[in-house]
Amino acid sequence: MKIFAQRVKELRLEKGMSQKQMAEILKIKQQSYARYELDTSEPCYDMLVEIAKYFEVTTDFLLGLSDY
C-alpha cells in the first residue's frame, strides 16, 4: 500500500503538521502513525475512514484508486 503511505504523508505535510500531532488527532501512538507513513503497517478500516474524514478526501484517494 505504498501509495497510501505517500498520500497520507503528503496530506499531513500540506497541513504543516507533525506525526505526533496527527497521532494525537487520531488518538493513536505516534509510532503507530509513523508506521503508516513508512509503509510498514496499514490502518484498519475505521482508522482509514477517520484519516479520510480529517483530510476531507475519499478513501479511494488514500488507497490510490482515484486521483482526487
C-alpha positions in Angstrom: 0.0 0.0 0.0 2.9 2.3 -0.8 0.5 4.9 -2.4 -1.3 5.2 0.9 1.9 6.0 2.8 2.9 8.6 0.2 -0.5 10.3 0.2 -1.1 10.4 3.9 2.4 11.9 4.4 1.8 14.5 1.6 -1.5 15.5 3.1 0.0 15.8 6.6 2.8 18.0 5.3 0.4 20.2 3.3 -1.3 21.0 6.7 2.1 21.7 8.3 1.5 19.0 10.9 3.9 16.7 12.7 3.4 13.0 13.0 2.8 13.5 16.7 0.0 16.0 16.1 -1.7 13.6 13.6 -1.4 10.8 16.1 -3.0 12.9 18.8 -5.9 13.8 16.5 -6.4 10.2 15.6 -6.0 9.1 19.2 -3.2 6.6 18.4 0.5 6.4 19.3 2.9 8.4 17.3 4.8 5.2 16.4 1.7 3.7 15.0 1.1 6.7 12.8 4.7 6.7 11.7 4.4 3.1 10.5 1.6 4.2 8.2 3.9 6.7 6.5 6.8 4.2 6.4 4.5 1.6 4.8 5.2 -0.9 7.5 1.7 -1.0 8.8 -1.8 -0.5 7.4 -4.7 1.2 9.2 -7.8 -0.8 10.0 -11.0 0.2 8.1 -12.2 2.5 10.8 -8.9 4.4 11.0 -8.8 4.7 7.2 -12.2 6.4 7.3 -11.1 8.7 10.1 -8.0 9.7 8.2 -10.0 10.4 5.0 -12.6 12.5 7.0 -9.8 14.5 8.6 -8.2 15.4 5.3 -11.5 15.7 3.5 -10.6 13.2 0.9 -12.1 9.8 -0.2 -10.8 6.5 1.0 -10.3 5.7 -2.7 -7.9 8.6 -3.0 -5.9 7.4 0.0 -5.8 3.9 -1.4 -4.7 5.1 -4.9 -8.0 4.1 -6.5 -8.7 7.6 -7.7 -6.6 10.8 -8.2 -9.0 13.1 -6.4 
